[in-house]
Amino acid sequence: MPRQSTARTDMLRSAALLFREKGVEATSVADVIEHAHAPRGSIYHHFPGGRPQLVEEATRGAGDFMGSMISAGLASRGPEHTMASIVGSFRDQLVATDHVAGCPVGAAAVEGPNTPGARDAAGAAFTSWEKIIADSLCERGVARDGAERGATLALSAIEGALLMCKAQRSTRPLDVVEEWLVGMMADLLGTASR
């Protein structure tokens, strides 16, 4: 029985990794099985809803994982360092994959009309990330409206920069966004402490 849960987890992880590099629509069930080294029939055993269920659950899992990372970073290092760390992580992934890797949650959002459950999971993930960031800013004295706007701007800037980096095959958009986000967070927090 433990092997089944490992196979399921491996397939979800593989799906998310493939989504960030190939996109949702270009990732087939066969790709996921091969990447996860899973038995052929296992996909429908673990995901009786087929590909739509796999895509939705992989998107939700990727969103939860990123949310945990954001939350942990904010708690231990604060907003400025966390924004720089998120951008740095995406930059490293881009460089390591020759500007192919992006955000698996973003991929599900962009390609969502064919997998509405995944698009909804992506929307829920973005909303959750916004709340995590906004709550952290509020805990540090930033007014709720400013904290929510800052969180939305931060995530929108990162996701948009990822798309530009992939298209331009350059990390320059993320470099610019990182500098701007760190400054924006410092400004928000500086204003709160005055």
C-alpha positions in Angstrom: 0.0 0.0 0.0 2.7 2.6 0.7 4.0 2.2 -2.9 0.6 3.4 -4.2 0.7 6.7 -2.3 4.4 7.2 -3.4 3.4 6.5 -7.0 0.5 9.0 -6.7 2.8 11.6 -5.1 5.4 11.0 -7.7 2.9 11.5 -10.5 1.6 14.8 -9.0 5.2 16.1 -8.6 6.1 15.0 -12.1 3.0 16.7 -13.6 3.8 20.0 -11.8 7.4 19.9 -13.0 6.4 19.1 -16.6 3.7 21.9 -16.5 6.3 24.5 -15.6 8.5 23.4 -18.5 6.1 22.3 -21.2 2.8 23.8 -20.2 -0.4 22.0 -19.3 -1.7 21.3 -22.8 1.7 20.0 -24.1 2.0 17.6 -21.1 0.4 14.2 -21.9 -0.5 11.5 -19.4 2.2 9.4 -21.0 4.8 12.1 -20.3 3.8 12.1 -16.6 3.9 8.3 -16.4 7.4 8.3 -18.0 8.7 11.1 -15.8 7.4 9.6 -12.6 8.6 6.1 -13.6 5.1 4.9 -12.8 3.3 1.8 -14.2 1.2 2.5 -17.3 -2.2 1.7 -15.7 -1.5 3.5 -12.5 -2.7 6.9 -13.7 -6.3 5.9 -13.8 -6.0 3.9 -10.6 -4.8 6.9 -8.7 -6.8 9.5 -10.8 -10.1 7.9 -11.8 -11.1 11.2 -13.2 -8.3 10.9 -15.7 -6.2 13.8 -17.0 -8.5 16.6 -15.7 -8.2 15.2 -12.2 -4.4 14.9 -12.4 -4.0 18.4 -13.8 -6.3 19.9 -11.1 -4.6 18.1 -8.2 -1.1 18.8 -9.5 -2.0 22.5 -9.8 -3.5 22.6 -6.3 -0.4 20.8 -4.9 2.0 23.2 -6.6 0.0 26.1 -5.2 0.0 24.7 -1.7 3.7 24.0 -1.9 4.5 27.5 -3.0 2.1 29.0 -0.4 4.0 27.1 2.3 7.3 28.4 1.0 6.0 32.0 0.9 4.6 31.6 4.4 7.8 30.2 5.8 9.9 32.8 4.2 7.8 35.7 5.4 7.8 34.3 9.0 11.6 33.8 9.1 13.0 36.5 6.8 10.3 39.1 6.2 8.7 40.4 3.0 11.8 42.0 1.4 14.0 38.9 1.6 11.1 36.6 0.7 10.3 38.5 -2.5 14.0 38.4 -3.4 14.1 34.7 -2.6 11.1 33.9 -4.7 12.5 35.8 -7.7 15.9 34.2 -7.2 14.4 30.8 -7.2 12.5 31.4 -10.4 15.7 32.9 -11.9 17.7 29.8 -11.0 15.1 27.6 -12.6 15.0 29.6 -15.8 18.8 29.5 -16.1 19.0 25.8 -15.3 16.4 25.0 -18.0 17.6 27.3 -20.7 14.6 29.7 -20.1 12.0 27.0 -20.3 10.7 26.6 -16.7 8.0 28.9 -15.4 5.4 28.6 -12.7 3.2 25.5 -12.9 0.3 27.4 -11.4 0.7 30.1 -14.0 0.7 27.5 -16.7 -2.6 26.1 -15.4 -4.1 29.6 -15.3 -3.0 30.5 -18.9 -4.2 27.2 -20.3 -7.3 26.8 -18.1 -10.2 26.8 -20.5 -9.5 23.2 -21.4 -9.1 22.2 -17.8 -11.5 24.4 -15.8 -10.7 22.6 -12.5 -7.0 23.4 -12.9 -7.8 27.1 -13.7 -9.9 27.3 -10.6 -7.1 25.7 -8.5 -4.7 28.3 -10.0 -7.1 31.1 -9.1 -7.4 29.7 -5.5 -3.6 29.5 -5.2 -3.0 33.1 -6.4 -5.7 34.3 -3.9 -4.1 32.3 -1.1 -0.6 33.7 -1.9 -2.0 37.2 -2.0 -3.6 36.7 1.4 -0.4 35.2 2.9 1.7 38.2 1.7 -1.0 40.8 2.7 -1.4 39.3 6.1 2.3 39.4 6.7 2.5 43.0 5.7 -0.5 43.9 8.0 1.2 42.1 10.9 4.1 44.5 10.3 1.9 47.6 10.5 1.0 48.1 6.9 -2.7 49.2 6.4 -4.9 46.5 4.9 -5.6 48.3 1.6 -1.9 48.9 1.0 -0.9 45.4 2.0 -3.5 43.9 -0.4 -2.4 46.1 -3.3 1.2 45.3 -2.6 0.6 41.6 -2.5 -1.3 41.7 -5.8 1.4 43.9 -7.5 4.1 41.6 -6.2 2.6 38.4 -7.6 1.5 40.0 -10.8 5.0 41.4 -11.4 6.6 38.0 -10.8 4.2 36.0 -12.9 4.4 38.6 -15.8 8.2 38.7 -15.6 8.4 34.9 -15.8 6.4 35.1 -19.1 8.7 37.8 -20.4 11.8 35.9 -19.4 10.7 32.8 -21.2 9.8 34.8 -24.4 12.9 36.9 -24.4 15.2 34.1 -23.1 16.6 36.5 -20.6 16.4 37.0 -16.8 16.4 40.7 -17.2 12.6 41.1 -16.5 13.0 39.2 -13.2 16.1 41.2 -12.3 14.1 44.4 -12.7 11.1 43.0 -10.8 13.3 41.9 -7.9 14.9 45.3 -7.5 11.5 47.0 -7.7 9.7 44.5 -5.3 12.4 44.8 -2.6 12.1 48.6 -2.9 8.3 48.5 -2.8 8.3 46.3 0.3 10.8 48.5 2.0 8.7 51.5 1.2 5.5 49.9 2.5 7.2 48.8 5.7 9.0 52.1 6.1 5.7 54.0 5.8 4.1 51.7 8.3 6.8 52.4 10.9 6.6 56.2 10.7 
